[in-house]
């Protein structure tokens, strides 16, 4: 095995490559990052064997100034896909600080900041706290706004298959997300419904046959989100065109080409990155239109129909989840009539890449890597 590199070495390597080209390019992490074990003092448990870990008692504000613990948290999130925390007192500003540090301490490019969503931004006029504060770097996830902008898609009993909602955040950006943090602040009156599910992209890759794995590793896929321009026209709203958290994330095309199989630089594991809602209007490059549709349907079936690679989380007020958008998909459950709202911080990571020397999750765990 090649020698491990430190987070600082990795960050410096990223910066050197960014200066050498017009756009920042990711370095390939030669060895996965390893946890120091600093979080072992806190009670936690795995919510399923494949994905999800919960800390039922710790407050994130207690570790916010401890960079070793934040780095270990980022590594845990990347390994387990999603990590849950109950009844958090963290403020929206502290949530932003944590979101940025998770990526910084695991070597993301210096040009990657927090995402400013083209639609879910301060122009909607929704405050992120009781003081009426508006913030472009926090996407307020509001059932009321979603029903207004997107219509029946976010209404209960709408006749749609619930599985159509699976996605990873903002993959239409040229520099998409590494980590996302969602704190639910408002629940329906009866506090039922609105569960969120996450699914492992690592395990999706592992469930492909070796022949399909080899094919998929050679392909790229176009991620495309046409809905934003449509609702902007229908509702007369302004979209953020400029720097949406990284210099590459500009314009109104909301379209990006990424590897179909992506390497997570924190774990060094391969994941399937081209399924779900983010490629519904996109296509797989290098194959025919028919082949693209057939492959997309195959990947979606693996994502939608395998509940043993998914985890379901029932929210309580002020619960918070952190997930790695590079390697998991998620979807909300629209089975409620009342108001549901939360604050989401989305950190931007590296330009997606595939490293042919990276390993699958199963392979790495079997080898103890």
C-alpha positions in Angstrom: 0.0 0.0 0.0 1.3 3.5 -0.8 2.0 5.7 2.2 -0.8 7.7 3.7 -1.0 11.4 3.3 -2.2 13.9 5.8 -5.2 16.2 5.4 -2.9 19.2 5.0 -0.8 17.4 2.3 -4.0 16.6 0.5 -5.3 20.1 0.7 -2.0 21.5 -0.5 -2.0 19.1 -3.4 -5.5 20.2 -4.3 -4.4 23.9 -4.3 -1.3 23.2 -6.4 -3.4 21.5 -9.1 -6.0 24.3 -8.9 -3.3 26.9 -9.7 -1.9 24.8 -12.6 -5.2 24.7 -14.6 -8.1 27.0 -15.4 -10.4 24.9 -13.2 -9.6 23.1 -9.9 -8.9 19.4 -10.4 -9.0 16.8 -7.7 -5.9 15.0 -6.6 -6.4 11.3 -6.1 -6.2 10.4 -2.4 -3.5 7.7 -2.2 -4.8 6.3 1.0 -8.2 6.5 2.7 -8.4 8.9 5.7 -8.5 7.1 9.0 -10.4 8.0 12.2 -8.4 8.8 15.3 -11.3 7.3 17.4 -12.1 10.6 19.1 -15.8 10.0 18.9 -15.7 6.6 20.6 -16.5 8.3 23.9 -20.0 9.1 22.7 -22.9 6.6 22.7 -23.7 5.6 19.2 -25.1 2.6 17.2 -25.5 1.6 13.6 -29.0 1.9 12.4 -28.6 -0.8 9.7 -25.7 -3.0 8.8 -25.0 -1.2 5.5 -25.9 2.5 6.1 -26.5 4.9 9.0 -25.2 5.6 12.5 -27.0 7.5 15.2 -25.7 9.5 18.2 -28.7 9.7 20.5 -27.3 12.1 23.1 -24.3 14.2 22.0 -24.8 17.8 21.1 -22.8 19.0 18.0 -22.1 22.3 19.7 -19.9 20.4 22.2 -17.5 19.3 19.4 -17.7 22.4 17.2 -14.4 23.7 18.3 -12.6 20.4 18.2 -11.2 19.9 14.8 -10.1 16.3 15.5 -13.6 15.3 16.3 -15.1 17.2 13.3 -12.6 15.4 11.0 -13.5 12.0 12.6 -17.2 12.9 12.1 -16.6 13.6 8.4 -14.8 10.3 8.0 -17.6 8.5 9.8 -20.3 10.2 7.6 -18.4 9.2 4.5 -18.0 5.6 5.7 -21.6 5.1 7.0 -23.3 7.4 4.4 -25.5 9.3 6.9 -25.2 10.1 10.6 -28.1 11.2 12.9 -28.3 13.4 15.9 -31.3 14.0 18.1 -32.7 17.3 19.5 -29.8 19.6 18.5 -29.4 23.1 19.9 -27.0 24.1 17.0 -27.8 27.5 15.4 -28.0 28.1 11.7 -24.7 29.9 11.8 -23.0 27.1 13.7 -24.5 24.7 11.2 -22.8 26.6 8.4 -19.5 26.5 10.3 -19.7 22.8 10.8 -20.7 22.2 7.2 -17.7 24.0 5.8 -15.3 22.4 8.3 -16.3 18.9 7.5 -15.0 19.3 3.9 -12.0 21.5 4.8 -10.7 19.1 7.4 -10.9 16.2 4.9 -9.1 18.0 2.0 -11.6 19.6 -0.2 -10.4 22.4 -2.6 -9.9 25.8 -1.1 -12.3 27.3 -3.8 -15.2 25.1 -2.6 -17.4 26.9 -0.1 -21.1 26.5 0.9 -23.7 26.2 -1.9 -26.0 29.0 -2.8 -29.0 27.3 -4.2 -30.5 28.8 -7.4 -34.1 28.5 -6.1 -34.0 27.7 -2.4 -32.3 30.9 -1.3 -33.0 34.1 0.6 -35.1 35.5 -2.3 -37.9 33.3 -1.2 -38.1 35.4 2.0 -38.1 32.5 4.4 -36.3 33.2 7.6 -33.8 30.7 8.9 -34.4 31.6 12.6 -36.8 33.3 15.0 -35.0 36.6 14.4 -36.1 36.8 10.7 -32.5 36.2 9.4 -32.3 35.5 5.6 -29.3 33.6 4.3 -28.4 32.4 0.7 -26.1 29.7 2.2 -29.0 28.0 3.9 -31.7 26.2 1.8 -34.9 26.4 3.8 -36.7 23.1 3.0 -40.3 24.1 3.3 -43.3 21.9 2.4 -45.4 25.0 1.8 -43.0 26.5 -0.7 -42.4 23.2 -2.4 -46.1 22.7 -2.9 -46.4 26.2 -4.3 -43.5 25.9 -6.7 -43.7 22.2 -7.7 -47.4 21.5 -7.4 -48.7 17.9 -6.9 -45.3 16.4 -6.6 -45.0 17.5 -3.0 -48.7 16.8 -2.0 -49.8 13.7 -0.2 -51.6 11.0 -2.1 -50.6 12.5 -5.4 -50.6 9.3 -7.3 -46.8 9.3 -8.0 -44.6 6.5 -7.0 -42.7 7.6 -3.9 -39.5 6.1 -5.3 -39.4 8.8 -8.0 -37.9 11.2 -5.4 -34.5 9.5 -4.9 -31.6 11.8 -5.6 -28.3 13.2 -4.4 -28.1 17.0 -3.8 -27.2 19.4 -6.6 -25.4 17.0 -8.9 -26.3 19.3 -11.8 -23.5 21.6 -10.6 -20.0 21.2 -12.0 -18.7 21.1 -8.5 -21.4 19.3 -6.5 -21.8 18.6 -2.8 -19.7 16.6 -0.5 -21.6 16.9 2.8 -25.1 18.1 3.6 -26.6 18.9 7.0 -30.4 19.1 7.5 -32.0 20.2 10.8 -35.8 19.8 10.9 -37.3 22.7 12.9 -41.0 22.3 12.2 -43.1 19.1 12.0 -46.8 18.4 11.1 -49.1 18.9 14.2 -49.4 15.2 14.8 -45.6 14.8 14.3 -46.1 11.8 12.0 -45.1 11.5 8.4 -42.3 13.2 6.5 -39.7 10.4 7.1 -36.5 10.6 5.0 -34.8 7.6 3.5 -31.2 7.3 2.5 -29.6 4.6 0.3 -26.0 3.5 -0.2 -24.3 4.2 -3.5 -21.4 2.1 -2.4 -23.7 -0.9 -2.0 -25.4 -0.2 -5.4 -22.0 -0.5 -7.0 -21.3 -3.8 -5.2 -24.6 -5.3 -6.4 -23.6 -4.9 -10.1 -22.0 -7.9 -11.7 -18.3 -7.6 -12.5 -19.0 -7.2 -16.2 -21.5 -4.3 -15.6 -19.1 -2.8 -13.1 -16.3 -2.7 -15.7 -18.6 -1.2 -18.2 -20.0 1.4 -15.8 -16.4 2.5 -14.8 -15.8 3.5 -18.4 -18.9 5.7 -18.7 -20.0 9.3 -17.9 -23.5 10.5 -17.3 -25.1 13.9 -17.8 -26.9 15.2 -14.7 -29.6 17.7 -15.7 -32.2 19.7 -13.8 -34.6 21.6 -16.2 -37.2 22.3 -13.5 -35.6 25.4 -12.1 -35.9 27.5 -15.4 -39.5 26.2 -15.7 -40.6 27.3 -12.3 -38.7 30.6 -12.6 -40.7 31.4 -15.7 -44.0 30.1 -14.3 -43.7 32.0 -10.9 -41.7 35.0 -12.0 -38.8 34.3 -9.6 -35.1 35.2 -10.0 -32.5 32.5 -10.0 -29.0 32.9 -8.7 -26.8 32.9 -11.7 -23.4 33.9 -10.3 -20.9 32.0 -8.1 -23.0 29.4 -6.3 -20.3 28.5 -3.8 -17.6 27.6 -6.3 -16.3 29.5 -9.4 -17.4 26.8 -11.8 -21.0 26.8 -10.6 -22.5 29.6 -12.7 -25.1 30.0 -15.4 -28.6 28.8 -16.0 -28.0 25.5 -17.8 -28.0 23.3 -14.6 -26.2 20.6 -16.4 -23.0 18.7 -15.6 -21.2 15.6 -16.8 -19.8 13.3 -14.1 -18.3 9.8 -13.9 -21.0 7.1 -13.6 -18.9 5.4 -11.0 -17.3 7.9 -8.5 -14.5 7.5 -6.1 -15.0 9.0 -2.7 -11.7 10.7 -1.7 -12.3 10.2 2.0 -12.9 6.4 2.0 -11.3 5.5 -1.4 -14.5 3.5 -2.1 -16.4 3.4 -5.4 -20.1 4.3 -5.6 -22.7 4.4 -8.3 -23.3 8.1 -9.0 -25.7 8.0 -11.9 -29.2 6.9 -10.7 -32.4 8.5 -9.5 -34.0 11.9 -10.1 -30.8 13.7 -11.0 -30.4 11.8 -14.2 -34.1 11.5 -15.0 -33.7 14.1 -17.7 -30.0 13.3 -18.4 -28.3 10.5 -20.2 -25.4 8.2 -20.2 -22.7 9.2 -22.6 -20.9 6.8 -25.0 -23.9 4.5 -25.5 -27.1 4.7 -27.6 -30.2 6.3 -26.3 -31.8 2.9 -25.9 -28.8 1.6 -24.0 -28.8 4.7 -21.8 -32.5 4.2 -20.9 -32.0 0.5 -20.2 -29.0 1.1 -17.9 -30.8 3.9 -16.1 -33.7 1.6 -15.4 -31.4 -1.1 -14.1 -29.7 1.3 -11.7 -33.0 2.7 -10.6 -34.4 -0.8 -9.8 -31.4 -1.5 -7.7 -31.9 1.8 -5.9 -35.7 1.7 -5.5 -36.3 -2.0 -4.8 -33.5 -2.9 -2.4 -34.7 -1.8 1.0 -31.8 -3.6 2.7 -29.4 -0.9 1.4 -31.7 1.9 2.7 -32.2 3.4 6.1 -35.4 5.3 7.1 -35.3 8.1 9.7 -38.3 9.4 11.6 -37.7 13.0 12.5 -38.2 14.7 15.9 -38.1 18.4 16.2 -34.6 19.8 16.0 -33.1 16.4 14.9 -30.2 16.7 12.5 -28.8 14.5 9.8 -25.4 14.7 8.0 -24.8 12.7 4.8 -22.2 12.4 2.1 -23.8 13.3 -1.2 -20.9 11.7 -3.1 -22.0 8.2 -2.0 -25.7 8.2 -0.9 -29.1 9.0 -2.3 -32.0 10.2 -0.3 -35.8 11.0 -0.6 -38.5 12.5 1.6 -41.8 10.9 2.2 -44.7 13.2 1.2 -47.4 11.6 3.3 -48.6 14.5 5.5 -50.8 17.6 5.1 -49.3 20.0 7.6 -46.2 22.2 7.6 -42.7 20.6 7.6 -39.7 22.8 7.5 -35.9 22.6 8.1 -32.6 24.3 7.4 -30.2 22.6 5.1 -26.5 23.5 4.7 -24.8 22.0 1.6 -21.0 22.0 1.4 -19.3 21.9 -2.0 -16.6 19.3 -2.5 -14.3 18.3 -5.4 -14.9 17.8 -9.1 -16.1 14.2 -9.3 -13.6 11.7 -10.5 -13.1 8.0 -10.8 -9.9 6.4 -9.7 -9.3 3.0 -11.3 -7.2 2.0 -8.2 -10.0 2.6 -5.8 -11.9 -0.3 -4.1 -15.5 -1.2 -3.5 -16.8 -0.9 0.0 -17.2 -4.7 0.4 -13.6 -5.3 -0.9 -12.2 -2.6 1.5 -14.0 -3.9 4.5 -13.1 -7.5 3.7 -9.4 -6.5 3.5 -9.6 -4.4 6.6 -8.6 -1.3 4.7 
